[in-house]
Amino acid sequence: MIRGFASLLLVVLCSAPAIAQGDRGQITGFVKDTSGAVIPGATVTATHTQTRLQRVAVTDANGYYVLPALTPGIYEVVAELEGFKKWAQTGVTLDAAASATVQAVLEPGTISEVITVT
């Protein structure tokens, strides 16, 4: 009886963090150059337009990034890497428990130059 109660309690306690994350979404995608080659090491920043809170990720060897556990809302997503123009997409809507895909294409240039996609 005690063992069964302890097991049930353990299941309930371990599932609490998962329930708390149920209202969160994520933004994922690839960063590539204009020829279609992936860009590893690019910094991708998602900024919640209402709260101004930011989450940052760096692309992996395949040019892929994940920004998990984001609150629902509208985001601006920026990708940048030295030797390329900064790329930005505004108006990325993220719903609760949803995933949005944002693909960035960086053009050669300087970071002070910005390409904005709406």
C-alpha positions as CSV (number, residue, x, y, z in Angstrom):
1,M,0.0,0.0,0.0
2,I,2.7,2.5,0.9
3,R,4.8,1.4,-2.1
4,G,1.8,2.1,-4.4
5,F,1.2,5.5,-2.9
6,A,4.9,6.4,-3.2
7,S,4.9,5.4,-6.8
8,L,1.8,7.5,-7.5
9,L,3.3,10.5,-5.7
10,L,6.5,10.1,-7.7
11,V,4.6,10.1,-11.0
12,V,2.6,13.2,-10.0
13,L,5.7,15.1,-8.9
14,C,7.6,14.3,-12.1
15,S,4.8,15.3,-14.4
16,A,4.4,18.8,-12.8
17,P,7.2,20.4,-14.8
18,A,5.8,18.9,-18.0
19,I,2.4,20.4,-17.3
20,A,3.9,23.8,-16.6
21,Q,5.6,23.8,-20.0
22,G,2.3,23.0,-21.8
23,D,1.7,26.7,-22.7
24,R,5.2,27.1,-24.2
25,G,6.1,27.0,-27.9
26,Q,9.3,26.9,-29.9
27,I,10.9,28.5,-33.0
28,T,13.1,26.3,-35.1
29,G,14.8,26.6,-38.5
30,F,17.9,26.6,-40.6
31,V,20.3,29.4,-41.5
32,K,21.7,29.3,-45.0
33,D,23.6,31.5,-47.4
34,T,22.3,32.7,-50.7
35,S,23.7,29.6,-52.5
36,G,21.8,27.3,-50.1
37,A,24.8,26.2,-48.0
38,V,24.1,25.9,-44.3
39,I,25.8,28.3,-41.9
40,P,27.0,26.9,-38.7
41,G,27.8,29.2,-35.8
42,A,25.2,31.9,-36.6
43,T,23.5,33.6,-33.7
44,V,19.7,33.5,-33.8
45,T,17.8,35.8,-31.4
46,A,14.0,35.7,-30.9
47,T,12.6,38.8,-29.2
48,H,9.0,38.8,-27.8
49,T,7.8,42.1,-29.2
50,Q,5.5,42.9,-26.2
51,T,7.8,41.9,-23.3
52,R,11.1,42.5,-25.1
53,L,12.4,39.2,-23.5
54,Q,15.0,37.5,-25.7
55,R,16.1,34.0,-26.3
56,V,19.3,33.2,-28.1
57,A,20.6,30.1,-29.9
58,V,23.6,29.3,-32.1
59,T,23.2,27.1,-35.2
60,D,24.8,23.7,-35.1
61,A,27.0,22.1,-37.8
62,N,24.0,21.6,-40.0
63,G,22.9,25.3,-39.7
64,Y,19.9,24.2,-37.5
65,Y,18.7,26.1,-34.4
66,V,16.0,25.6,-31.7
67,L,14.6,28.2,-29.4
68,P,12.5,26.2,-27.0
69,A,10.1,27.1,-24.1
70,L,8.9,30.4,-25.5
71,T,5.8,32.2,-24.2
72,P,3.1,32.7,-26.8
73,G,3.1,36.0,-28.6
74,I,4.6,37.8,-31.6
75,Y,8.4,37.6,-32.1
76,E,11.1,39.2,-34.2
77,V,13.7,36.7,-35.2
78,V,17.2,37.9,-36.1
79,A,20.1,35.8,-37.5
80,E,23.6,37.2,-37.7
81,L,27.2,36.2,-38.3
82,E,30.3,38.2,-39.0
83,G,30.8,38.5,-42.8
84,F,27.1,38.6,-43.5
85,K,24.3,41.1,-43.4
86,K,22.0,40.8,-40.4
87,W,18.7,39.1,-41.3
88,A,15.5,39.8,-39.5
89,Q,11.9,38.6,-39.7
90,T,9.1,40.5,-37.9
91,G,5.6,39.3,-37.0
92,V,6.4,35.7,-36.2
93,T,3.3,34.5,-34.3
94,L,3.8,31.7,-31.8
95,D,0.8,30.1,-30.2
96,A,0.8,28.1,-27.0
97,A,2.3,24.6,-27.4
98,A,3.1,25.3,-31.1
99,S,6.2,25.3,-33.2
100,A,7.0,28.0,-35.7
101,T,9.6,27.4,-38.5
102,V,11.7,30.4,-39.5
103,Q,14.3,29.9,-42.3
104,A,17.0,32.6,-42.6
105,V,19.0,33.4,-45.7
106,L,22.1,35.5,-45.0
107,E,23.7,37.6,-47.7
108,P,27.4,38.5,-47.8
109,G,28.1,41.9,-46.3
110,T,28.5,43.6,-42.9
111,I,26.4,43.1,-39.8
112,S,25.5,46.8,-39.9
113,E,23.5,46.1,-43.0
114,V,20.1,44.5,-42.3
115,I,17.8,42.5,-44.5
116,T,14.2,42.6,-43.0
117,V,11.5,40.1,-44.0
118,T,7.9,40.8,-43.0
